[in-house]
Amino acid sequence: MTELPFVTRKKGEYQKTMIFRVYNVFLLSPFLINVGIKGKNLNGFARLTLIGMGIGTMLYNGKNLMEDIL
């Protein structure tokens, strides 16, 4: 992970960020995808938006989580 010279990150902030990313990847993203797939009362645009947001959130936060771990 590339550190910017003018940004300082305390240990507590790092842990909060990692917890937030784990939550996004393993709870929020699957929930959004599931609601998008099973939401029969939603119109097509809303369903595709939820699925897209779930996939996008999973990819973005998953990538950043892997960078934080490695």
N, C-alpha and C positions, 0 to 999 in steps of 0.2 A: 504494500500500500504506500503510495507516495504521500508524504507529509508536506504540507505547505509551511514555510518558515514562519508565517505570521499567525498561524492557527495553533492554539494549544488545546490539548484535550486532557482533562483530568481523568483519573482511573474510574471514578464513579460515572462520569459521562459516557465513557467507553462501554461500561457494562450496561448502562441504560440503553444505549444505542443497539447493542447486541441483543438484548432482551426484546426490544421493539422489533428488530429484524426477524428474530425467531418467531415471534407472535405473527408477524405479517406473512411469513413463508408457510408456516404450518397450521395456522388457524384462520386468519382473515382471507387469504387467497383461496383456499379450498371452499370456504363458505360462499364467497362471491361466485365462484364457478358453479357450485352446486345450486345456488338460487337461480343463476342464469339458465341452467339446464332444466331444472325442475319447475321453474316459475311459469305455470301454464296460464296464469291470468295476466302476464306481462306481454306487452307488444313486442314485436321482433327487434326493434331498435333497443329497447331496454334490456332485453335478454342478451343481445350481442354486446352491449356496453358492459354489462356485469361480467360476462365471460372474458371480455378483453381486459377489463380492469383487473380481474383476478389473475390472468396470465401475466399481464404486465407487472403487477405488484410482485408476483412470485419470481419472475425473472430478474427484476431490478434488485429487490432485496436479497434474493438468493445469491446473486453475483457479489453484492457488497458484503454479505455475511461470509461468504467463502474467502473474500479478500481479508476480512478482519480475522478469521480463524487462521489462515495460512500466513 
